[in-house]
């Protein structure tokens, strides 16, 4: 089968087309013939070696795929054969024609939804829904969505008021993305390009923290004392959030790290199917910037790193 192999970390050119044996599904896994493969910004950081990640090289990177189940492993119901599912690998292996996925981390693609749509919206939408549930918005709060035009940020902006937010502030890095984010429902959109952008923030009640680094610490200064909360789920800067317990105590606010096995189980066990139901019913939409051939994975990474995309970039094996 054709696959994209990373032999050593570095630039996008390190992603090379290779012919590999078709994988066999292990216990609890399904093997799909991929029809759509997701590409994420985190994967560009894994490829570059800037994101801490266990990466046994050479490796086929990629965590999301959708397609037809062509083989099942031990312990998996054979009735899944021939069905179309979308899911995550748990880490690696999706930049390929055939992808092994844990059956427990797959969801059937609903009727009326294409594999590409399910993949484009499934994981980021599920993460957004999980974050909105975790925020426990009581009604009327001001929320900040960092990276409001990104894969997850798009759904946070779009659905925050549905979950009780009164005002939505977001950030985006270009004029086109700021216009798009405003169109999604943000009341105020800031340019997060200048280093001093947090100084423009009014007080906010909830922060969906996606940048990490010193940005998180500076944003913390604008959280409502006593009741403010920061939900930390990403590090677009490539650095962990520079927030200490002393920083939290100073303002009496909370920081929740949205990660780990328990969090992953909640996202993919509960909110992933819910997101696909939203797609099927028209309550959410899939935002696809473009679909490239599998062989153009390096170009997909270049587009993500240039921050030019205004929706998901997918690969078609």
N, C-alpha and C positions, 0 to 999 in steps of 0.2 A: 504494500500500500504506500501511497505518497504521504509524507509527513514533513513537518518543519522541525529541524533539529538544531539545538543550540549546543555547540561543542565547547565554547568558552564565552564568558561574559564580555560585554563590550557594546559596540554600536549595533544598529539595526542590521547591518551587513552580516552579523554573526548568525542570523537566522537563515539556514540553508535547507533547500529541498533535498530530501533523501528518500530512498526506497527501503522500507522496513517491513519485517514480518507482521502480518495481521495479528493483533493481540488476541488472547483468549480471555474470556471473562472468568475471574476468580470467584470464590465463594461469596455469594451475596451480591454479585455484580451482573450487569447486563452489558452486552456489546451492541453499539448502535452503528449503523451506516450514517455518518454525519451528513446532514443537509445544511446546517448552519453552525458556525463556530464563532464564539464571542472573543473579542479582543478588548482588554482593559488597560487603563493607565498603569495599574499596579504591575501588570506583566511587562511593561516597558522598563520599570524599575528593577524587576527580577532579572530581566535580560541584561541590563546594564550593570548589575551587581550592587546596586545602591540600596536595595530593600532587603533587610535580613530575611532570608528564606532558605530552608534546607533544599539545596539544589545539587543532586548527584549528576555531574556532567559526564558524557553528553546526555541531553534530556530533550524530550518533547514537552514544551511548556504549554500553558493554557488550561483553564479550569471550567469552561462552559461549552456545552454542545447540545444540539438537538437533532433528532433523526429517528430512523426506523430501527426497532430492536430486531437484530438478526440472530442473536444467540444469547442464552442465559446461563449463568453459572449455577453451581450447586446451591440449593436452598431457595432458588427464585422460581416463582410461578411461571410455568411454560406458557400460560395464557398471554403473557406480555409479548410473545413473539409476534412480529408484524405490526405492533402498535407504534405510534409516534410519541416520543417522550422528549422532555427537555430536562436538563439537570446539570450538576456540577461533579467534577472528578474528585474533589477533595484536595486538589493541588496542581497536578500536572497531567499532560497527555492529550489535550483536546485539539491541538493543531495537527490534525490528521484525518484521513478518510474514514477510519474506524476508531471508535473511542470506547473504552471500558469505563462505565460509571457505576458507583454503588447504587443498587436498586432503590435503597431507602432515600437517596438524594435525587430521585427523578420524579417527575410529575407528568401525567398524560397531557398532551396538548389538546385543548378543547376543540370541539367542532367549530369551524368558522375562524380559527386562529391559525396562521401559518407557523411552521417551525421557526422561521426567522423572526416573526413578531414575538413569539413566546420567548425566544432566547433574548431578544433585545430588551424586553421589559421584565422578564421573570426575576432574575437575581437582583438587579438594582431596585426594581419596584418592591420586591419582598423586603430588602434591607430598609427601604424608606418606610414601609408600613410598620416594620418592627421598631424602628426608631420613634415613629409617631406614637405607637402604643406605649413604648417605654417612657416617653416624655410625660405622659399622664396630664395632658393639657386640660385645665379646668374651665377654660373659656375666657377669651379676651386677652390672652398673653401676647406679648411681642416676642417673636422668635427670629433668630438669625440662622440663615442657611448659607454656609460657606460653600463656594463652588456651585451656585444655584443653577448653572447651565450644564453641570456634569451629569453622569448617568444616574446617580442616586439623588443628587440635588434637584434635578428636574422634577422627580416625584414628590420630594419633600415640599417644594414650592407649590406644586399643583394641588396637593391634598392637605396641607397644613390647616387651612381654615375649616375644612371638613371635619378635622379632629379637634377643633376648638380654638385655634389661634385667632387673635383679633387683628394682628398686624404682622406681615411677613417682610422681613428685610433679607436681602440676598446679596451675594457678591458674584461678579463675573469679570473675566479678564479682557474682553473686547467690547466695542460698541455694539456689534451685531449680537453678541451673546447677552449683553445687558438688555437690549431690546427684546430678545426672545424670552428672557427670564421675566421681564415685566409683563409680557404677554401671557405667561403661564400663571400670573396671579400675584407676583411680588409687588408690594406697595412702594418699596424703595430698593434700588439696586445700586450698589457701590462698586467701584473699580478696585479690585484687590491687587492690581499691579503695583501701585506706589507703596513703598515700605510703610508709610504713615497712615494707611487707610483705616486701621482700627480707631484712630483719633476722631474719625467722622461719625462713629457710632453713637446713637442715643443709648439710654439704658435698655437692656433687653432682659427678658425673663428666662428664655431657653436658647441655648446655642447648640446647633448641630455642628460639631467640630470636626472638620475634614482635613484641615491643613497641618496641624501639629506644629512643632518647633516653637519659636518665641512668639509666633502669631497667637497661639492659644493663650499664652500668659497675658498678652496685651488685651485680648478680647475679654478675658476674665475680669478685668477692671471695670467693664461695663455691665456685668451681671448684677441683677437686682439683689442687694444685700439681704441675707436671711432666707430668701426663697429661690434665688436663681439656681439654675442647674445647667450643666454642660454635659452633653452626650458625645463622647469621643469615639469616633469610628474610623478615622482615616488619617493619613499623613502625606498629603500631596507635596509637602516640602521635603519629604524624605527623612524627616527627623521626628522623634517622639515629642509629644506635647511637653513643653518646658514648664510644667505646673507642679508645685510641691504641696504637701499637706499644709504647710504654713500659709501658702497663698490662699488656700481654700478657707482656712480658719479665719484669716484676716477679714473676709467678707461674709463668712457664714454660709457659703454656697456649697453645692455638691458637684462632683464629677463622677460620671458613670462610664466605665470602659465597656464599650459594646463590642465584645470580641470573645473568643474562646469557644470550647465545645458546647457549653450550655446555650450560648448566644446563637451559634450556628444551628443547633437543633431547633431552636425557636424560629429562626428565619426560614429554614428549609422545610421544617415539619408543619408549620402553621401558616406562615405568611406567603410562601411561594405558591401554594395552591390558591390562596385567596387572591393573589395578584393575577393569576391566570383567569380566575373567575371574573375579575374586574375587566380584563381584556375582552373576554367572550361577551360580556354584557354591555360593553361600551363605556364603562365608568372610568377606564384608564385607556391610554393609547401607547403604542410602541413608536419610539422615535429612532429611526435608522438614518444615519448620515449617508452611508453607502455600503455596498457589499463588494468585496474584492475577491478574486480567485485565491485559493489557498496559497499558491506560489508567491503571492504578493504580500505575504505576512510582514516582510520588512517595511514595505511601503505603508502598511496599516500602522506600524509602530511609529514611523516618521510623522504621519498625520496626527497621531495622538500626542506625540511629544511637541509638535508645533502648536498644539492647542487649537487647531483649525476646525476640528470636527464639532458639529452642533447636534449630534445624536450618536447612537452606537455605531461603531464600525464592525462589520461582520466579515468573516471569511466563508467562501463557498467551496468545499472540497470537490 
